[in-house]
Amino acid sequence: MRYRRRRSRAALCVVLAAVLGAAGCDALGGESPAPDGTRAKASRPAPVWDRSPSSIAAVGDSITRGFDACTVLSDCPEVSWATGTSAQVDSLAVRLLGRSGAAERSWNYAVTGARMGDLPGQMAQAVTRKPQLVTVMAGANDACRATPSAMTSVAAFRASFEEAMGILRQALPKAQVYVASVPNLKRLWSEGRTNPLGKQVWKLGICPSMLGDADDLTSTATLRRDTVQQRVEAYNKVLEEVCAKDRRCRFDGNAVFDYRFGTGQLSRWDWFHPSTDGQARLAAIAYRTVTAGEPGT
């Protein structure tokens, strides 16, 4: 009987040693024995966010096309904050890919006048290039309508953005997305109205929901501008929420919206679109967001 008990205890010790030796280190994330008896290093998963993508596609509106930055009433994609090759801007593509890389491996599918409802179509074009990073800047035209009542609803804005992201994910599950916030249109009004020429240009019909009757400070005009501003803030909340559901998407944390631009960052032709200097500031914000170790850092 004593012999059998000793043999049972010995067998139990062997089993426990085998189980603990095989599972102990792996369960704690340590090293496991290799077949040759050495200690093999545990593999580490690659980071989800790549801070140095090798190709870029841009979608969005006239801001990304560089409209009115070089000549009046014309696109100027060479100074685009996203994909331009101009040394004056040092675009996101130039910072990430180099100047020759930006010329060869970045593509601009933004369209002047586009609203969020146009983004799914642009995204469908962009994915054909199989970019590693897609930049998104859209929403200003959804708020810049003839009247506040004509602005894109928040629900429609969300549905279009979600559709665009769905198109991207179906085609390119691992592509990364940088989403810029909609610019602060009320600050645009407060800065631009200090320039007499700018106010005259605005009378031609530039963003009338916010910029119309620039010197009107009545309660009615103030309510109109506040309504537009609140819609822009709601759009930015949508961009943040939809992006947060995708682990390969980074929202700028309202950095574009919060940027305290002055007249030097506005086009000298329409006092609405970014100037070359304004495009450079947008590029810097995008680069900081894309290359940050963690979102928001």
Order of alpha helices (4+ residues) and beta strands (2+ residues): alpha-beta-beta-beta-alpha-alpha-alpha-beta-alpha-beta-alpha-alpha-beta-alpha-alpha-alpha-alpha-beta-alpha-alpha
